[in-house]
């Protein structure tokens, strides 16, 4: 009888753990597909407001989950602005004042250059793999694609922007198609929807990401991938504070 009870108790413990691992694996596959070992992209970002629209062009490079560099190409006023992430540290180079500013964690939740993306969204200070616990919620359909609906809750000591993140990831091609971002009180803040699925860098991925704030009617930011190249060798030294003023 004791053996049966032990096996039953062990079953109760191991099943939720197995599903948590599975949910994390799905998120990992989607994350790795979108990033590769390295990536280099040219991107157009449109900030849309009820009375005006602003367009920005950027280049972005990544290496794994720890290294990211973003260079603003246009408009002329912001040309040359650079954001650099190395592990948990983020710097911002502002050429107009020739200053390299190390960004404190408190700034990660703020708007990135007036868009509806946060600084954290763009440079990913928080790791969606290491800073959150993952669990399956349901199966959902997004734009006729069957998706895993996965909840991400921050680990107790993780320094993250969001109190909860809910993702819909395509079950067949492991593409992140829909993401909801909540604050610590469980209030929906932003929703990102990904469309225009096409071959980018030899992989099937969404070329359009639309971020919509929940409480600002008529506001949204659209991110459009113009080009994307994966797995080109990039040395770690490319992602350093010495290079931040020289990158083109």
N, C-alpha and C positions, 0 to 999 in steps of 0.2 A: 504493500500500500504506500509506504514511504517513497519507494522508487517511482511509482506512478505519479505521486504528488510532485516529486522533484522534476520529472520529465515535463509535466504540465506547466509548472512554474517556469522552467527553462524555456519552454515554447513561448510563453507569454513575454518573456524578456527578449528573446532573440528575434521574433517576428518584427516588432517595431524597429529594432536596430537594422535589420536587413532592408526594410523599406526605406529607412532614412539614408542608408548607403546607396540604395538604388536611385533615390531622388537626387542625391548629390552627384551620382554618376551621369545622370541625364543633363544636369546643369553644366557639369564639366565638359561633356561632349559638345554641347552647344557653344560654350565659351571657347573651347579649343578650335572649333570649326571657324568661328568668327575671327579668331586671332592668328592661328597658326603658330609656328615657332617664332616667326617675325612677321610683321606686316608693314606695308607702306601704302598710304592712301591719299588721294586728293578728294576734297569734300567741299560741297557748297552748303552753307547754312543760311536759311531764310528765317528771320524773326518777323512774325506777322502780328500786327496789332490792329485794333479797329480802325485807326486813322492813318496807318502807315506800314510799310514793309521795308526791311533792311536786309541786305544780302552780304555775306561774308564768304571768303574763300580761304581754306586752310589746307596744309599738308600735315599728315600725322604718321608717326612711326611707333611701333610697339615691339617689344621683345619679351616674350613670356608674360607673366602677370606683374612683374616688378618694374619694368622700364617702359616709359611712355614719353614722347616728345611731340608737341603740337606747335606748329608755326603758322601764324596768321599772314596770308598773302595780300588780302584786300578786305576792306577798303583802305585807301592810302593812309588815313588817320591812324589805323591800328597795324599797318604793315610792319612786320618784324617782331611783333609781340610773340613771346614764346612761353609755353608752359612745359615744365619738365617734372616728371615723377621718377624717383628712384626708391623702390620699396615703399616705405610709409612717409617719405619726405617729398614735398612738392615746392618747386620754385617757379617764380614768374619774372621773366625778363621784360622790362619796359624800355624800349630804345629811346623814346622821347625824353626820358629823364636819366637814361643810362644807369638804371638801377636793377639789381637782381634781388628780388624779395622772396624770402622763405615764407611760405604760407602756413599760418597756424591752423590746427584742426578746426577751429571755430569758423574759418572762412570756407570750409568745404561744402557747407550747405547753402552758400550764397550763389546767386545767379552767375553763370559764366558769361561774361561780356554782354550782359543785357538780354541773354536768351532765356528760354524756359528750362534749359539744362543747368544743373548745378556744377560747380567746380568738380565735385566728386564724380558726377556722371561722365565727365570728359576725361579726367585723368585716373579715375578708378582708384582713389586712395584706399577705399575699402575693397577687400577681395570677396566676391560673391561666393567663392569656394571655402575660404578659410575663416571668414568672420561671421558666417551664418550657419544655423542648423536648417536642414532641408527636409520637407515632408510632402508627400502627395496629397492633394485635396480632391481631385476629380479628373474626369476626362471631359474636355470641352472642344467645341468646333470653332475655329477662327478662320474666316475667309475660306470655308469649305475644306479646311485641313484639320484632321484630328490631332489634338494636342494634349500633352500632359499639363495639368494645372498644378503648379508647385509653389508651396509657401516657404519663404525664407524669413526666419526669425533670428535676430542678432544674438550671438553668444554673449554671456553675462558681462565679460570684460572687454568686448570688442568696441573700438571707437568708430562707430558708424553714424551715417547721416539719418538713415531710415529706421523706423520702429518695426516696419514689416514691409516685405516685398512679395508680390504675387506674380508669377511668371506663367505664360503659356508657351510651351515649347513643342514644336511639330514632332510627332512621334516617328515619322518616316525619315525626315531629313535633318532633324535636330537643329532647327532654326528657331531662334527666339522671336516670337511674333507679336506678343502683347505683354506689357509689364505695367503693374500698378504699384505706386510708391506711397506708403502711408507714414505718418509721423508717429511719435511715441504714444499718442493717445488713440491710435487706430483710425485717424481721420485721413481720407484719401487726399493727397496733395497733387500728384502728377500721374498722368497715364501716357505711356508710350505705345504706339501702334506701328508695326513694321509691315511694309507692303512692297510692291514692285519687285517681285522675286525674279532674279536672273542669275546668270553665271558671272561671278566676280572673282577674278584671280583663279579661275578653274573650279570654283565651288558655287553651289547653288545657295544664294543668300539674298536677304532683302536689301534693296538699294535705296529704300526710302524709310526714314524713321521720323515719326511725327510725335512730338512731345506736347501734351495739352495740360495746362494747369486746371485743377478742378474748380477753383473759385475765381477765375478771371475770364469772364465771357469774351469771346472773340480773340483771345490770345493763343498763340501756338508757335512752336519752332519746328521747322522741317529741316532734316539733315539728309542730304543727297550724296551718295557715293558716285563720283565721276570715274574713278579708277581705284583698283585694289590689287596689290601684288603680295603674295605670301612667300615666306621662307627664303628670302634673299638674305645672305649673311650680313649681319650687323654686329659690329664690335660693341662691347659694353661701354667703351670710351666715347662712343657717339652720344650716349645719354649721360653727359656730365655737365657740370656748371661752367667748365671752360669752353665747351662747345656751344653752349646756349646762346652766346653772342655772335657766333659765326655761321650757324646753320642757315641753309638757303633752300 
